[in-house]
Amino acid sequence: MSVDLAALGWSDRLAETFAPHAAEGLVPARVALEHTHIYRVISETGEWLARVSGRLRHQAETRVDFPAVGDWVAIEPPSDAGDARIRAVLPRFSRFSRRAAGSPTEEQIVAANIDVVFLVTGLDGDFNPRRIERYLVVAWDSGATPVVVLNKADLVDDVGAVIEDVRSVVSGVDVHAVSCRRPETVQVLRRYVGFGRTGALLGSSGVGKSSIVNELVGFDLLRTRDVRVSDSRGRHTSTSRQLVILPGEGILIDTPGMRELQLWETGEAVGGTFADIEDRAAGCRFRDCQHRTEPGCAVRAAVEAGELSALRLESFHKLLSEQAYQDRQQDERALIEEKRRGKIGAKALRKRIKDKGTS
């Protein structure tokens, strides 16, 4: 089965980057599914199972150097009795990352080379505006355009009021209320994933990401399960990230529900997510006001006047503190790595000096 690489997002920019690999006889492919130590990739001539080459594995310093779903890779086609070999990962133009579970200093790429991030939340008992803020911080930092999707809109009486409430905390971001029980409402998302464009669906377990993918594909491609009635939590139906082609349109990447989204390196994305606070901060007496106990704080004044939610300011402080902690962890890791490399270099130098003295 032949595949049009342009439909997968292939571009002149990628072709230029790939030229050195093409000269070596390698072919381009996109990672569609990631398992432990093995990948499913889509090339111009069809789908293959692929493994990372020994050289790439040896050169990889961290897990982000390995392929992720959505990556473009340079492939050595499979032999008659084996899998394809991934020889290189092309530079990513965007990536949605989080801090890897259990490791304060390791990045995990959730999806790569995405144009739009659908931040999906359910309008059921698990609805939480603070969670939307957290996802939005990471989405802005990914390089993709965030879109908030309020699923299960059939469960609320006044959808318009909910949309306006969410818009008040996601300034400048499109917000759509959809329901898979009313399939026509989901179709609005197609406008973001036209031919050659890639969208990733992210959110907690049970918010309906796989159901949305099924509606857009037109049949039940991905398995779904009902959420628990007691707390509206999902049961991790999707267990791995998966790239899905929309016939005649773009690409969707479905991801497993995340119990917790730990921030990675978000740069100035926290400020961008809380533009309403940043705008009011311009009126603070002190330029470095932290909006806590400083006199003349325009942000706290807005809270006291009822113009700004106290919960939103609390969320702003929490995410800033979390980012500051993450930055310290990164600095400490960089210092440890620098010392380690210095010791290795010093040891190698002593060995060369010793070898010269005995020669």
Secondary structure, DSSP 8 states (H G I E B T S, - for coil): ----GGGGT--HHHHHHHHHHHTTT-EEEEEEEEETTEEEEEETTEEEEEEE-HHHHHH--SGGGS--TT-EEEEE---TTS-EEEEEE---S-EEEEE-TT-TT-EEEEEES-SEEEEEEESSTT--HHHHHHHHHHHHHHTSEEEEEEE-GGG-S-HHHHHHHHHTTSTT-EEEE-BTTBGGGGGGGGGGS-TT-EEEEE--TTS-HHHHHHHHHTS--S------TTT--------S-EEEE-TTS-EEEE----S-------TTHHHHHTHHHHHHHTTSSSTT--SSS-TT-HHHHHHHTTSS-HHHHHHHHHHHHHHHHHHHHHHHHHHHHHHHHHHHHHHHHHHHHHHHHH-
